[in-house]
Amino acid sequence: MTDLKKAEAARPAEPKARSVRVVVLALMITMLLAMLDNLIVGTAMPTIVGDLGGMEHLSWVVTAYTLATAASTPIWGKLGDLYGRKGIFLTSIVIFLIGSVLSGMAQDMGQLIGFRAVQGLGAGGLMVGVMAILGDLVPPRERGKYQGMMAGVMAIAMIGGPLVGGVITDHLGWRWSFYINLPLGAVALAMVTAVLHLPRKERSTARIDYLGAALLTVGITAIVLVTTWGGTEYAWGSAVIMELIALGVASLVGFLFVETKAAEPIMPLHIFRSRNFSLMSVIGFMAGFVMFGAVLFLPLYQQTVQGANATNSGLLLLPMLLSMMVVSLVAGRITTSTGKYKVFPIVGSVLMVTGLFLLSTMDTGTTRFTSGVYMAVLGAGMGFLMQITMLVAQNSVELKDMGVASSATTLFRTLGSSFGVAIMGALFTGRVQDEMAARGGGGATERSAQLDDASLAKLPEAMRDAYEYAVASGTHLAFLVGGSVAVVALLAALFVKEVPLRGTAKPETAPVDSDGSTPAGAPGAAKESQAV
């Protein structure tokens, strides 16, 4: 037997396609669990406030969940790398379900906020676990088609979440918006336990980087609070915001210093030496910035200016979400069949920038069909980007760092969404209030730039027309700035290097990344997959 044949015989058997599909189904259910929650709960919030009171603390119901998710994301990824992914993943599901039960049992707003933080803590491990396990099981060349399916789950959640939330709240009560997680979670737990079989990982003797984890948590918390409170709870130049910015900067600088000294850093800085990984982090940040800004402002524009029904707000985004889902599936299939991917970040960034600038041209006379076409262009751009960023990022690190690579990419996307909502929201609100004040209708938006249907209907016709114009103007500014910022993603995409995906290179031709290292999954660098 030749050396090459011996090497091939020594490699672990590839997971059977059917087994992988069963595992992916379990992962998709778990991903759906994480994505549906906020969308369902958002629909139920008016009823929750009416029952529990505490209107002044309403924003914390969302903020507590977001903070816990963002802060715990890198920690879950590292724990999976150290102690094995299956056990850590199952733990995150259990914590999420415990938080869901407790949230459904909350008797006041304070309890609900605390229990939502527990839920968010578990949610931080769900998305990272899904992507890291998929990265372990499937070589990147095959992974494209599965990650396209994940994009489909995302689109389904965004369309169905508000509708399901409305039905549950109206017919079962708001507490079931949390309890609905239990049957889905039970199915996910049972399937993952039964069908996911990864090689047993020896318990790591490395000491957990507690100081690094604490500094990163404080830094992320400060950033999220600045983007959440700035311009709403507190003025951007207020002492509170300035103190949070200082705390965030100091914590992150301290974190970078600690990571250079830690034996087992919570986020190894060497992963950023890979040009492709760093570029994907930038593109992921920008994609999060744009997507969540669009999800926030497009329904508002269509409801206020185009007179769409707010009850079906999830359907308003259908052109964007369907386009994103279809393109993501097609891009995944092409990546699987060709092993090529560099063109997708470039085309996706061009479409994203184009879609945003088209959306910025909308005014009070724009038809629903026209806005739908513009949304479809943006959705196509997002479809090319959302999963490719994770795929290339995972392909750029060694297998032992799969968890931290997945968590870092997820974290950058999460932070991007926080910045996008904050910056685009501040610009939108300021423009609406300025336009209303200029037309003598400033009192209509005294406390908020967003009026509900009932409040809008009560306005005199002249003031209602002024408000519609102001919302269209605010939307124009928000998307114009979003498009300008998205150009950064395009510039980053141009510098991506086409490093062969795992499963595409022959054993004797291991690819070398731009820094001279062998990327994850290149023959001789790491095992291509783990047995199911």
C-alpha positions as CSV (number, residue, x, y, z in Angstrom):
1,M,0.0,0.0,0.0
2,T,1.4,3.4,-1.0
3,D,1.9,6.2,1.6
4,L,-1.0,8.1,0.0
5,K,-3.4,5.1,0.4
6,K,-2.2,4.6,4.0
7,A,-3.0,8.2,4.7
8,E,-6.4,8.0,3.1
9,A,-7.2,4.8,5.1
10,A,-6.1,6.5,8.3
11,R,-8.5,9.4,7.8
12,P,-11.9,9.2,9.6
13,A,-14.8,8.2,7.6
14,E,-16.9,11.0,6.1
15,P,-20.3,11.4,7.8
16,K,-23.0,9.6,5.9
17,A,-25.1,12.1,4.0
18,R,-28.3,10.9,5.6
19,S,-26.9,11.2,9.1
20,V,-25.7,14.7,8.4
21,R,-29.1,15.7,7.1
22,V,-30.8,14.5,10.3
23,V,-28.3,16.4,12.4
24,V,-28.8,19.5,10.3
25,L,-32.5,19.2,10.8
26,A,-32.0,19.3,14.5
27,L,-29.7,22.3,14.2
28,M,-32.2,24.1,12.1
29,I,-34.9,23.6,14.7
30,T,-32.6,25.0,17.3
31,M,-31.8,28.0,15.1
32,L,-35.5,28.6,14.6
33,L,-35.9,28.5,18.4
34,A,-33.3,31.3,18.8
35,M,-34.6,33.5,16.0
36,L,-38.3,33.2,16.6
37,D,-38.2,34.2,20.2
38,N,-37.5,38.0,19.9
39,L,-39.9,38.3,16.9
40,I,-42.8,36.6,18.8
41,V,-42.1,38.4,22.0
42,G,-41.9,41.8,20.2
43,T,-45.5,41.3,19.0
44,A,-46.7,40.4,22.5
45,M,-45.0,43.4,24.2
46,P,-48.0,45.7,24.3
47,T,-50.1,43.0,26.0
48,I,-47.3,42.2,28.4
49,V,-47.0,45.9,29.5
50,G,-50.7,46.1,29.9
51,D,-50.7,43.1,32.2
52,L,-47.5,43.6,34.2
53,G,-47.2,47.4,34.0
54,G,-43.7,49.0,34.1
55,M,-43.9,50.8,30.8
56,E,-40.8,52.9,31.8
57,H,-38.8,49.6,31.9
58,L,-40.1,48.3,28.6
59,S,-36.8,48.7,26.7
60,W,-35.0,46.6,29.2
61,V,-37.0,43.5,28.2
62,V,-35.2,43.6,24.9
63,T,-31.9,45.1,26.1
64,A,-31.4,42.5,28.8
65,Y,-31.8,39.7,26.3
66,T,-29.5,41.4,23.7
67,L,-26.8,42.1,26.3
68,A,-26.7,38.6,27.7
69,T,-26.7,37.1,24.2
70,A,-23.9,39.4,22.9
71,A,-21.7,39.1,26.1
72,S,-22.0,35.3,26.3
73,T,-21.5,34.5,22.6
74,P,-17.6,34.4,22.6
75,I,-17.6,32.5,25.9
76,W,-19.9,29.7,24.6
77,G,-17.6,29.4,21.5
78,K,-14.5,29.0,23.6
79,L,-16.1,26.5,26.0
80,G,-17.1,24.3,23.0
81,D,-13.5,24.3,21.8
82,L,-12.2,23.4,25.2
83,Y,-14.7,20.8,26.5
84,G,-16.5,19.5,23.5
85,R,-19.4,21.0,21.5
86,K,-22.3,18.6,22.1
87,G,-22.4,19.0,25.9
88,I,-21.9,22.7,25.8
89,F,-24.6,23.1,23.1
90,L,-27.1,21.0,25.0
91,T,-26.4,23.1,28.1
92,S,-27.2,26.3,26.2
93,I,-30.5,24.9,25.0
94,V,-31.4,23.9,28.6
95,I,-30.6,27.4,29.9
96,F,-32.6,29.0,27.1
97,L,-35.6,26.8,28.0
98,I,-35.3,27.5,31.7
99,G,-35.2,31.2,30.9
100,S,-38.3,30.8,28.7
101,V,-40.3,29.0,31.5
102,L,-39.3,31.6,34.1
103,S,-40.2,34.5,31.7
104,G,-43.6,33.0,31.1
105,M,-44.1,32.8,34.9
106,A,-43.0,36.4,35.6
107,Q,-45.3,38.4,37.9
108,D,-43.8,41.8,37.4
109,M,-41.6,43.7,34.9
110,G,-38.4,43.3,37.1
111,Q,-38.8,39.5,37.1
112,L,-39.4,39.4,33.4
113,I,-36.2,41.5,32.7
114,G,-34.1,39.2,34.9
115,F,-35.5,36.0,33.3
116,R,-35.0,37.4,29.8
117,A,-31.3,37.8,30.7
118,V,-31.2,34.1,31.6
119,Q,-32.9,33.4,28.3
120,G,-30.4,35.5,26.4
121,L,-27.5,33.8,28.2
122,G,-28.7,30.5,26.7
123,A,-29.4,32.1,23.3
124,G,-25.8,33.1,23.0
125,G,-24.8,29.5,22.8
126,L,-27.5,28.4,20.3
127,M,-26.4,30.2,17.2
128,V,-22.7,29.6,17.9
129,G,-23.3,26.0,18.6
130,V,-25.2,25.5,15.4
131,M,-22.5,27.1,13.3
132,A,-19.6,25.4,15.1
133,I,-21.1,21.9,15.0
134,L,-21.9,22.4,11.3
135,G,-18.3,23.4,10.8
136,D,-17.1,20.3,12.5
137,L,-19.4,17.9,10.6
138,V,-19.3,19.2,7.1
139,P,-16.3,20.3,5.0
140,P,-16.6,23.9,3.7
141,R,-17.2,22.8,0.1
142,E,-20.3,20.9,1.2
143,R,-21.2,23.4,3.9
144,G,-22.5,26.0,1.5
145,K,-25.7,24.2,0.7
146,Y,-26.5,23.6,4.4
147,Q,-25.8,27.2,5.3
148,G,-28.1,28.3,2.5
149,M,-30.8,26.2,4.3
150,M,-30.0,28.1,7.5
151,A,-30.6,31.4,5.6
152,G,-34.0,30.0,4.7
153,V,-34.8,29.3,8.4
154,M,-33.8,32.9,9.1
155,A,-36.3,34.2,6.4
156,I,-39.1,31.9,7.7
157,A,-38.6,33.2,11.2
158,M,-38.7,36.8,10.2
159,I,-41.8,36.3,8.1
160,G,-43.7,33.9,10.5
161,G,-42.5,35.3,13.9
162,P,-44.7,38.3,14.1
163,L,-47.7,36.4,12.7
164,V,-47.3,33.5,15.1
165,G,-46.7,36.0,17.9
166,G,-50.0,37.8,17.1
167,V,-52.0,34.5,17.0
168,I,-50.5,33.2,20.3
169,T,-51.1,36.5,22.1
170,D,-54.7,36.8,20.9
171,H,-55.8,33.3,21.5
172,L,-53.5,31.8,24.2
173,G,-52.2,34.8,26.1
174,W,-48.8,36.5,26.2
175,R,-47.2,33.9,28.5
176,W,-47.4,31.3,25.7
177,S,-45.1,33.5,23.6
178,F,-42.5,32.1,26.0
179,Y,-43.9,28.6,26.6
180,I,-44.1,28.0,22.9
181,N,-40.3,27.5,23.1
182,L,-40.7,24.3,25.2
183,P,-42.0,21.9,22.5
184,L,-39.5,23.2,20.0
185,G,-36.7,23.0,22.5
186,A,-37.7,19.5,23.6
187,V,-37.6,18.2,20.0
188,A,-34.2,19.9,19.5
189,L,-32.8,18.4,22.7
190,A,-34.1,14.9,21.8
191,M,-32.8,15.0,18.3
192,V,-29.4,16.4,19.1
193,T,-28.9,13.9,22.0
194,A,-29.9,11.0,19.8
195,V,-28.3,11.7,16.4
196,L,-25.3,13.9,17.1
197,H,-22.2,11.7,17.9
198,L,-18.9,13.6,18.0
199,P,-15.6,12.0,19.0
200,R,-15.2,12.2,22.7
201,K,-13.0,15.2,23.6
202,E,-10.5,14.9,26.4
203,R,-11.3,17.3,29.2
204,S,-9.0,20.3,28.8
205,T,-6.6,21.0,31.7
206,A,-6.2,24.6,30.5
207,R,-7.4,27.3,32.9
208,I,-10.3,29.3,31.7
209,D,-9.4,32.9,30.8
210,Y,-11.8,34.4,33.5
211,L,-10.2,37.9,33.4
212,G,-10.4,38.0,29.6
213,A,-14.0,36.9,29.7
214,A,-14.9,39.5,32.3
215,L,-13.2,42.3,30.4
216,L,-14.8,41.3,27.1
217,T,-18.2,41.1,28.8
218,V,-17.9,44.6,30.3
219,G,-16.7,46.0,27.0
220,I,-19.5,44.4,25.0
221,T,-22.1,45.5,27.6
222,A,-20.8,49.1,27.5
223,I,-21.0,49.1,23.6
224,V,-24.5,47.7,23.5
225,L,-25.7,50.1,26.2
226,V,-24.2,53.1,24.3
227,T,-25.9,52.1,21.1
228,T,-29.2,51.3,22.9
229,W,-29.4,54.4,25.2
230,G,-27.6,57.0,23.0
231,G,-30.1,59.6,21.7
232,T,-33.0,57.9,23.4
233,E,-32.6,57.4,27.2
234,Y,-29.7,59.8,27.3
235,A,-28.3,62.5,25.0
236,W,-25.2,61.4,23.0
237,G,-23.1,64.0,24.9
238,S,-24.4,63.2,28.3
239,A,-22.2,62.1,31.2
240,V,-23.7,58.6,31.2
241,I,-22.9,57.9,27.6
242,M,-19.4,59.4,27.8
243,E,-18.7,57.2,30.9
244,L,-20.0,54.1,29.1
245,I,-17.8,54.9,26.1
246,A,-14.7,55.3,28.3
247,L,-15.5,52.1,30.2
248,G,-16.0,50.2,27.0
249,V,-12.7,51.4,25.4
250,A,-10.7,50.8,28.6
251,S,-12.2,47.3,29.0
252,L,-11.5,46.3,25.4
253,V,-7.9,47.6,25.5
254,G,-7.4,45.7,28.7
255,F,-8.9,42.6,27.0
256,L,-6.5,42.8,24.1
257,F,-3.6,43.0,26.6
258,V,-4.8,40.0,28.6
259,E,-5.4,37.9,25.5
260,T,-1.7,38.3,24.6
261,K,-0.7,36.8,27.9
262,A,-3.4,34.2,28.6
263,A,-2.5,30.5,28.2
264,E,-5.9,29.7,26.7
265,P,-7.4,33.1,25.6
266,I,-11.2,33.4,25.3
267,M,-10.7,34.9,21.8
268,P,-7.2,34.0,20.5
269,L,-5.9,37.0,18.6
270,H,-4.0,34.9,16.2
271,I,-7.2,34.1,14.3
272,F,-7.2,37.7,13.1
273,R,-3.8,37.2,11.4
274,S,-5.7,35.5,8.6
275,R,-6.6,38.2,6.1
276,N,-9.8,36.4,5.1
277,F,-11.0,36.0,8.7
278,S,-10.5,39.7,9.4
279,L,-12.2,40.7,6.2
280,M,-15.2,38.5,6.9
281,S,-15.5,40.1,10.3
282,V,-15.7,43.5,8.7
283,I,-18.2,42.3,6.1
284,G,-20.3,40.5,8.8
285,F,-20.4,43.7,10.9
286,M,-21.6,45.7,7.9
287,A,-24.2,43.1,6.9
288,G,-25.6,43.1,10.4
289,F,-25.6,47.0,10.4
290,V,-27.6,47.1,7.2
291,M,-30.0,44.2,7.7
292,F,-31.4,45.1,11.1
293,G,-31.7,48.7,10.1
294,A,-33.7,47.7,7.1
295,V,-35.9,45.4,9.1
296,L,-36.6,48.3,11.5
297,F,-37.4,51.0,9.0
298,L,-39.0,49.4,6.0
299,P,-42.2,48.3,7.8
300,L,-42.5,51.7,9.4
301,Y,-42.2,53.4,6.0
302,Q,-44.7,51.0,4.4
303,Q,-47.2,51.4,7.3
304,T,-47.0,55.2,7.5
305,V,-46.4,56.3,4.0
306,Q,-47.9,53.5,1.9
307,G,-50.8,52.7,4.3
308,A,-49.9,49.0,4.8
309,N,-51.6,47.0,7.5
310,A,-49.4,46.8,10.6
311,T,-50.9,43.5,11.7
312,N,-49.1,41.7,8.9
313,S,-45.8,43.6,9.4
314,G,-43.8,40.4,8.8
315,L,-45.3,40.1,5.3
316,L,-44.1,43.6,4.4
317,L,-40.5,42.3,4.2
318,L,-41.4,39.4,2.0
319,P,-39.6,40.6,-1.2
320,M,-36.4,41.1,0.7
321,L,-36.6,37.9,2.7
322,L,-37.6,35.6,-0.2
323,S,-34.8,37.1,-2.3
324,M,-32.3,36.6,0.5
325,M,-33.4,33.0,1.0
326,V,-33.4,32.0,-2.7
327,V,-30.0,33.7,-3.5
328,S,-28.4,32.1,-0.4
329,L,-29.6,28.6,-1.4
330,V,-28.3,29.1,-5.0
331,A,-25.0,30.5,-3.7
332,G,-24.6,27.6,-1.4
333,R,-25.2,25.1,-4.2
334,I,-22.7,26.8,-6.5
335,T,-20.1,26.9,-3.8
336,T,-20.6,23.2,-3.2
337,S,-20.3,22.3,-6.8
338,T,-17.4,24.5,-7.7
339,G,-15.5,25.2,-4.5
340,K,-15.3,28.9,-5.5
341,Y,-16.7,31.7,-3.4
342,K,-14.7,35.0,-3.9
343,V,-17.3,36.3,-6.4
344,F,-20.1,36.1,-3.9
345,P,-18.9,38.7,-1.3
346,I,-18.1,41.1,-4.1
347,V,-21.5,40.7,-5.9
348,G,-23.3,40.6,-2.6
349,S,-21.7,43.9,-1.5
350,V,-22.5,45.6,-4.8
351,L,-26.1,44.5,-4.6
352,M,-26.3,45.6,-1.0
353,V,-25.0,49.1,-1.7
354,T,-27.2,49.4,-4.8
355,G,-30.3,48.2,-2.9
356,L,-29.7,50.7,-0.1
357,F,-29.2,53.6,-2.5
358,L,-32.4,52.6,-4.3
359,L,-34.3,52.5,-1.0
360,S,-33.0,55.9,-0.2
361,T,-34.8,57.3,-3.3
362,M,-38.3,56.4,-1.9
363,D,-40.7,59.2,-1.2
364,T,-44.4,59.7,-0.5
365,G,-45.2,58.7,-4.1
366,T,-43.2,55.5,-4.3
367,T,-45.5,52.5,-5.1
368,R,-45.4,49.2,-3.2
369,F,-44.3,47.4,-6.3
370,T,-41.3,49.7,-6.7
371,S,-40.3,49.5,-3.0
372,G,-40.7,45.7,-3.3
373,V,-38.2,45.6,-6.2
374,Y,-35.7,47.7,-4.2
375,M,-36.1,45.4,-1.2
376,A,-35.5,42.4,-3.5
377,V,-32.2,43.9,-4.7
378,L,-31.1,44.4,-1.1
379,G,-32.2,40.9,-0.1
380,A,-30.2,39.4,-2.9
381,G,-27.1,41.2,-1.7
382,M,-27.7,39.9,1.9
383,G,-28.3,36.4,0.5
384,F,-24.8,36.4,-1.0
385,L,-23.2,37.7,2.2
386,M,-25.0,36.2,5.3
387,Q,-23.7,32.6,5.0
388,I,-20.6,33.1,3.0
389,T,-19.1,35.3,5.7
390,M,-19.4,32.4,8.2
391,L,-18.2,29.8,5.7
392,V,-15.0,31.7,4.8
393,A,-14.3,32.7,8.4
394,Q,-14.5,29.0,9.5
395,N,-12.3,28.0,6.5
396,S,-9.7,30.5,7.6
397,V,-8.9,29.0,11.1
398,E,-7.7,25.7,12.4
399,L,-10.3,23.2,13.5
400,K,-9.4,23.6,17.1
401,D,-10.5,27.3,16.8
402,M,-13.8,26.6,15.1
403,G,-15.9,27.6,18.1
404,V,-14.1,31.0,18.6
405,A,-14.2,31.7,14.9
406,S,-18.0,31.0,14.8
407,S,-18.6,33.1,17.9
408,A,-16.4,36.0,16.8
409,T,-18.2,36.2,13.4
410,T,-21.6,36.0,15.2
411,L,-20.5,38.7,17.7
412,F,-19.4,41.1,15.0
413,R,-22.7,40.6,13.2
414,T,-24.5,41.3,16.5
415,L,-22.5,44.4,17.2
416,G,-23.1,45.6,13.7
417,S,-26.9,45.2,14.2
418,S,-26.6,47.3,17.4
419,F,-24.7,50.0,15.7
420,G,-27.0,50.0,12.7
421,V,-30.2,50.3,14.7
422,A,-28.6,53.0,16.9
423,I,-27.1,55.1,14.1
424,M,-29.8,54.8,11.5
425,G,-32.4,55.2,14.2
426,A,-30.9,58.4,15.5
427,L,-30.6,59.9,12.0
428,F,-34.2,58.8,11.2
429,T,-35.6,60.2,14.4
430,G,-33.7,63.5,14.1
431,R,-34.8,64.0,10.5
432,V,-38.5,63.2,11.3
433,Q,-38.6,65.6,14.2
434,D,-36.8,68.4,12.2
435,E,-39.3,68.0,9.3
436,M,-42.3,68.0,11.6
437,A,-41.0,71.1,13.5
438,A,-40.4,72.9,10.1
439,R,-44.1,72.2,9.2
440,G,-45.6,73.1,12.5
441,G,-46.3,69.6,13.6
442,G,-43.5,69.1,16.2
443,G,-46.0,68.3,18.9
444,A,-47.0,65.2,17.2
445,T,-43.6,63.7,17.7
446,E,-42.8,65.2,21.0
447,R,-41.6,62.0,22.6
448,S,-41.1,59.7,19.6
449,A,-40.7,59.8,15.9
450,Q,-42.9,56.8,15.5
451,L,-46.7,57.1,15.8
452,D,-48.9,54.1,15.9
453,D,-52.0,53.7,13.7
454,A,-54.4,55.0,16.2
455,S,-52.4,58.2,16.9
456,L,-51.8,58.8,13.2
457,A,-55.5,58.5,12.4
458,K,-56.3,61.2,15.0
459,L,-54.0,63.8,13.4
460,P,-55.5,66.5,11.2
461,E,-55.1,65.8,7.5
462,A,-52.4,68.5,7.0
463,M,-50.4,67.2,9.9
464,R,-50.8,63.6,8.8
465,D,-49.4,64.6,5.3
466,A,-46.5,66.3,7.0
467,Y,-45.8,63.3,9.1
468,E,-45.8,61.0,6.0
469,Y,-43.4,63.4,4.3
470,A,-41.2,63.4,7.4
471,V,-41.1,59.6,7.6
472,A,-40.2,59.4,3.9
473,S,-37.4,62.0,4.5
474,G,-36.1,60.1,7.6
475,T,-36.1,56.9,5.6
476,H,-34.2,58.5,2.8
477,L,-31.4,59.7,5.2
478,A,-31.2,56.5,7.1
479,F,-30.7,54.4,3.9
480,L,-28.5,56.9,2.3
481,V,-26.1,56.7,5.2
482,G,-26.5,52.9,5.4
483,G,-25.5,52.7,1.7
484,S,-22.5,54.9,2.3
485,V,-21.3,52.7,5.2
486,A,-21.9,49.5,3.2
487,V,-19.3,50.6,0.7
488,V,-16.8,49.5,3.4
489,A,-18.0,45.9,2.9
490,L,-17.4,46.2,-0.8
491,L,-13.9,47.4,-0.3
492,A,-13.2,44.5,2.1
493,A,-14.7,42.0,-0.3
494,L,-12.3,43.1,-3.1
495,F,-9.3,42.0,-0.9
496,V,-10.7,38.5,-0.1
497,K,-8.3,35.8,-1.2
498,E,-9.7,32.6,-2.9
499,V,-8.2,30.0,-0.5
500,P,-9.4,26.5,-1.6
501,L,-12.2,25.2,0.7
502,R,-11.8,22.0,2.7
503,G,-12.4,19.1,0.5
504,T,-11.3,20.9,-2.7
505,A,-7.5,20.5,-2.5
506,K,-5.5,17.4,-3.1
507,P,-3.4,16.1,-0.2
508,E,-0.1,17.1,-1.8
509,T,-1.3,20.7,-2.6
510,A,-2.3,22.2,0.8
511,P,-3.3,25.8,0.3
512,V,-1.5,28.6,2.1
513,D,-3.3,31.6,3.4
514,S,-2.0,35.2,2.9
515,D,-0.1,35.1,6.2
516,G,1.8,31.9,5.2
517,S,-0.3,29.6,7.4
518,T,-2.2,26.5,6.2
519,P,-6.0,27.3,6.6
520,A,-8.3,25.0,8.5
521,G,-9.2,21.9,6.7
522,A,-6.3,22.0,4.3
523,P,-4.8,18.5,4.1
524,G,-2.3,18.1,6.8
525,A,-3.7,21.0,8.9
526,A,-6.6,19.3,10.5
527,K,-9.2,16.5,10.1
528,E,-11.8,17.4,7.5
529,S,-14.7,16.3,9.6
530,Q,-15.9,14.4,12.6
531,A,-17.9,11.2,12.5
532,V,-21.6,11.5,13.2
